[in-house]
């Protein structure tokens, strides 16, 4: 499921489509987290982000950071979910209960939550090695130790060895929907959209990302497949705003027939060329239509 969370529309506004919810109410994510952020000796939980201001070492949930925003991975031996989003400093530490940060109320945000069978979650852990996330809360019960030695290393603060500086993994949701995960370490110094994802997916990409730091990368058409910056978004019911008010990170194929949609945690910004992060992509035509129709204006080459 994709959530498009906007801080600029009325609090009760939400439009539900298949796979996609456009919302302003944060209570939807609240319900998800309060349901699952309770650990026991048969469930493993991981939360991660990049901007850590407090240190914790005594709680039973694994929390970790990527380049921009916290992430959640929770699973037992049957199945679990991976929640990716662009909301800074969210979720909060479990002992504090549900707190939605003020930083997530002003600008547009995105979130992607996918349920996977346990075997797929083992693949996800391999992707996390390349992200080398900053873990701020970790729970990996002993029952998982044989399957997840790399995850235990990450929880302990050490970095497992990597075969390269980037990795791609095919994933399948519990219901059979196909996804492709792209992750890069800080050693892969390039724009992930232009230099890698667009070329592998063989599609020109229209990219929405946070470019308010003063070092934005321009639209790039130097390679066979291009990455072009979106500059204006139009939500359903004619809600329109400039990309400078949007903190989300996602892209869609320019050509409708390609129907590629990706959600990630990296901006097209110079400093993030040296950062770890990634994208989760799908060819689902329904998801593609929902995101592609949001593009009101982009900068070509």
N, C-alpha and C positions, 0 to 999 in steps of 0.2 A: 504494500500500500504506500502511496506517496501522499504526503501532506504538504500543502502550500500554506504556510502560516504568514499572515500579513499583519503588521502593526498599524496600518493606516486605515483600515476599514472598520465599520461599526462592530461592537463587541459580539453581537449575536448573529452576525452574518456568516453563513456557511453554505456552500453549494456542494452537494455530494454527487459524484459520478462513479462509475465502476472504476476501481483502482485508485481514484484520485479524490481528495477532499480539499476544497478551498476553505480555510477556516480563519477566524480571528480568536475563537475561544481556546485558551490553553488547556481547558479541562480535559480535552480528548487525550492529549499526551499524558496528563496527570493520571488518568484512569489506567492507561497502559502501564506506566511505571509503578504505580502503587500495587497493581496486580502481581507484577513479577519481581520487584526488587525486594524479595524476601528469600533468603538463602537457607539451605539445609545441607545435609551431608550427601545428597545425591544430585545437587544442582550447582553448576558453576556459573559465575557472573563476572563480567568484565565491563568496566566503565572507563572511558579514556577521553582526554582532550589535550590541549596544548598549554593553556594559560593556568598554571597551578599556583595558588597563593597560600595553600595550607598543606600540611603533611599529615598523613594518617597511616598507621601501620597495624591497627588492631581490629579491623572490621572484616566481616566474612564475605565481602563482595569485591570483585576485581573491577577497578575503574581505571580507564586509561585514555590518553589524549592523542589526537592526530594533530596535523599542522594548525588547524583552525578551531575545531569544535569537538566537544566530547562525543564519545560513541558508547554504545551498550551492546554487549554480546552476552546472552544468558541461555543456558541449555542444560538438559539432563541427558541421560543415555538414550533417550528416544528422539527428542527434537528440541529446537530452541529458536531464538530469533536474533537477528542482527539489525540494530537500529542505528542508522546513519543520519546525520542532520547538520545544519549550519548554525545552530543556536549557540552562541558563546556561553561558556560556563554552565552548561546544562547537560545532564541532570546534576543536582546538588549531591553532596555526600549523603548516603542513605540514612544515617542517624539523624539528619536534619529534616527528614520527610520531604514532601514535594515542595519545591520552590522554583518558580519560573523567574528567570533573571530579567531585570529591567532592560538589559541590553538587547533582549530578544523581542521587546515590545514596540520598538521604534521602526525597525527596518523589516523588509520581507525576509522570510526564512523558508527552507525546505526540509523535509524529513522523509526518509524511506525506511520502512520496516518490513522485513521479509522473514517468513518462517522457513526453517530448513530442517531436514532430517539430520541426525547426529553425524553421519558420515560426511555430509557437506560441511558441517561446522568444523570438522578436522581440517578441511581444506582452507577454511577461513582463517584458522589459527596460523597456517603457513603464510598467508598474506600479511598478517599482523607483524610477523617477524621483519618484513621489509619496512613497515611503517615505523617500527621501533617506538611505540607509543609511550608516553609518560603515564605510568599507571599510578592512580591515586587511591584505588581501593580494589582488593583482589580476593577472590575466593575460588580456590581450585581444590576440592576435596580429594582425599587420598585415592578414592575409587577411580579418578581420572588420570592418575600420575603415569600409568603405563602408556596411555594413548597420547598424552599431551606434555611431553617433556619440554618442548619449546615454550609452551605457555607458562610452565613453572619457572623457567629461566627468566622470562619477561617479568613475571611477578616479583622475582628476586632482584630485579634491576640489572641483570646481565643480558647481553645481546647474543642470541644464537647466530652461528655462521650463516652467511648468505651465499648462494651460488652466483649471483650477479647483483646488479644495482636496481633491477626491476623484475616484476613477475606478473604474469597474466594467468587467471584461473577461470575455468568454466564452472558455473554453479547452477544448481537446479533447486527451485523452491520445493517445499513439501507437497505442493499441488502440481508440480511439474513445469512451472514457468522457468524459462531459461534466462540466466544473467551471465555477464562477463565482468569479472573484477580485475581492474588494473591497479597495481600499486607500485610506487617507486620509493627508493630510499633517497636520502639527501645527496648520495653520490651520483645520482642521475641528474645532472645539471642541465635541464631543458624544460621547456613548456610542455607539460604532459599532453595538452590538448592538440597542439600542432605537431610536435615531434614524434608522438607515439600513437595516441588513440585514434586520431583522424586517419592516419596511414594504415593502421591495422584494420579498422572497421571499413576502410575504403569509402569514406563519406566526408564531404565538407560539413563542418560543424558550426552552428551558431551558439555562441557561448555566453551565458549569463553568469557573471561573477562580481565580487566586490572589488572595485577598482578606485577606491577613494584614498589611497595612500600616496598618490602623487608619482608613482612609478609604474603606471599601467602599461601592459604590452599592447601594441596596436594590432589590429587585424593582420593576420599573416597568411599570405598566399605564395610563399616561396617554395613550398613543397607540392607534390602532386595533389594532395588533399589539403584543404584550407581550414583555418580557424578564424572566425569573424566575431567581433564583439557585438552583443545585443546592447542597445542603448535605451530602449523603451519597452515596457511591459503593459499589456492590457488584459486585466482579469475579466471574468464573466460579469455581466451587468455594467459594463463600460467603466470599470475602475481602472484608471491608467496612472502610471508613475514612471519616472526616469530610473534607470538602473543604479544611479548613485544612491537611491533609497532602498536598494535591494541587497541584502547580505547573503542571499542564496548562491549556490554554485551548481549549475547544471548546464547541459547542452543538448541540442537536438540536431539531427541532420537537416541541412538546408533543403535537400531534395526530398519530397514527400515519399517517394517510392522506397527510400532507404529505411524509413521509420525507426531511426536510432534515437534513443533517449538515454542520457547518462546523468547521474547525480554524484557529486563528489565533495571534496573538502579543500581543493586548491583553487586559488584565484589566478587569473592571467595578470600577474604582477611580478616585477623583476625579482624581488626578494624571495618569492616562493619558487623560483627556479632551483634554489639550493635547499628546498625543504622536502621532507617526505610527505606522502599523501597518496590519494588515489581516486578512482571513479568506479561506480557500479553501473553497468550499461545493460539495456534490454532492447530487444527488437519488437516488443509488444505493441501492436498498432493502436490499441486503445489508449495506452499510456502516451504513446507518441502524439496522437491527435490532441490529447489534453494539454500537453506542454507546447506543442508547435503553435497552437492557436493563441498562446500568450505572447508570441513574438510580434511586436508592433513595428519595430524599427531596428535595423542592425547596420553596422558599418562594413561595407564590402571592400574589396581590394581594387 
